[in-house]
Structure formats: structure tokens, C-alpha cells
């Protein structure tokens, strides 16, 4: 039995984004998640957007080491449509 002390009730993609923010979990975790309750197509591509809040928070609290990650996410999701 697994008891998660950081219980979260919210958007599943946001929760998975947090798992990937600092290195991720083993691939089997994501496969089991997908088998139990499939996610919408393209969920992996949206993870950086869900992590933007957390990256901005870390930039604010811990300094410039997170700036390049923030800029990369902003560039990726603010590009003009073609």
C-alpha cells in the first residue's frame, strides 16, 4: 500500500508535470498510469506549461539558476502560430 502525504486533487496533467520537474519517475510509473487511466493525446508536450508556475516560484526563491528553464518554456508556448 502506498500513502501519499502530499495528496492532490486536481488536473492530472499538472500532477504528472510535477513528477517530471526534477528528473521524473521510472518509465514504468508513467506506463502504469496510462494503463490505469489513459491521458489525452499530447499530454507530454504540455508538461512544461504546467511546470511554469513552479519554475517561476523557484526562480523567485532560489535565484537565476532557473531563469533559462523559465525562458525556454515561455519561448515554446508564446511562439506566434504559423
C-alpha positions as CSV (number, residue, x, y, z in Angstrom):
1,X,0.0,0.0,0.0
2,X,1.2,3.5,-0.9
3,X,0.1,6.5,1.1
4,X,0.9,9.8,-0.5
5,X,1.4,12.5,2.2
6,X,1.0,15.2,-0.4
7,X,-2.5,14.3,-1.6
8,X,-3.5,16.3,-4.6
9,X,-7.0,16.6,-6.2
10,X,-6.7,18.5,-9.4
11,X,-5.7,18.3,-13.1
12,X,-3.9,15.0,-13.8
13,X,-1.5,16.6,-16.3
14,X,-0.4,19.2,-13.7
15,X,0.3,16.4,-11.2
16,X,2.3,14.4,-13.7
17,X,4.2,17.6,-14.6
18,X,5.4,17.9,-11.0
19,X,6.7,14.3,-11.2
20,X,8.8,15.3,-14.2
21,X,10.0,18.6,-13.0
22,X,13.2,17.4,-11.2
23,X,14.1,14.3,-13.0
24,X,10.9,12.3,-13.2
25,X,10.0,8.8,-12.1
26,X,10.9,5.5,-13.8
27,X,9.1,5.0,-17.2
28,X,7.1,2.1,-15.7
29,X,5.3,4.6,-13.4
30,X,4.0,6.6,-16.4
31,X,3.1,3.4,-18.3
32,X,1.1,2.1,-15.3
33,X,-0.6,5.5,-15.0
34,X,-1.5,5.4,-18.7
35,X,-2.8,1.8,-18.4
36,X,-5.0,2.6,-15.4
37,X,-6.5,5.8,-16.8
38,X,-5.3,7.0,-20.3
39,X,-4.5,10.6,-20.7
40,X,-5.4,12.9,-23.6
41,X,-3.2,12.9,-26.6
42,X,-0.2,15.3,-26.3
43,X,0.0,15.4,-22.5
44,X,3.8,15.1,-22.5
45,X,4.1,18.2,-24.7
46,X,2.1,20.2,-22.2
47,X,4.1,19.3,-19.1
48,X,6.4,22.3,-19.3
49,X,3.5,24.7,-19.3
50,X,2.1,23.1,-16.1
51,X,5.6,23.4,-14.6
52,X,6.0,27.1,-15.4
53,X,4.4,28.2,-12.1
54,X,6.8,26.0,-10.1
55,X,9.8,27.2,-12.1
56,X,8.8,30.9,-11.6
57,X,8.4,30.1,-7.9
58,X,11.9,28.6,-7.7
59,X,13.3,31.5,-9.7
60,X,11.9,33.9,-7.2
61,X,13.0,31.9,-4.1
62,X,16.4,30.5,-5.2
63,X,17.6,32.8,-8.0
64,X,18.8,32.8,-11.5
65,X,19.6,29.1,-11.9
66,X,16.0,28.6,-13.1
67,X,15.9,31.6,-15.5
68,X,16.9,29.6,-18.6
69,X,14.2,27.0,-17.9
70,X,11.6,29.7,-17.5
71,X,12.7,31.4,-20.7
72,X,12.6,28.1,-22.6
73,X,9.0,27.4,-21.6
74,X,7.9,31.0,-22.4
75,X,9.5,30.8,-25.8
76,X,8.0,27.4,-26.5
77,X,4.4,28.4,-25.6
78,X,4.4,32.0,-26.7
79,X,5.5,31.5,-30.3
80,X,3.3,33.0,-33.0
81,X,1.2,30.5,-34.8
82,X,2.3,29.7,-38.3
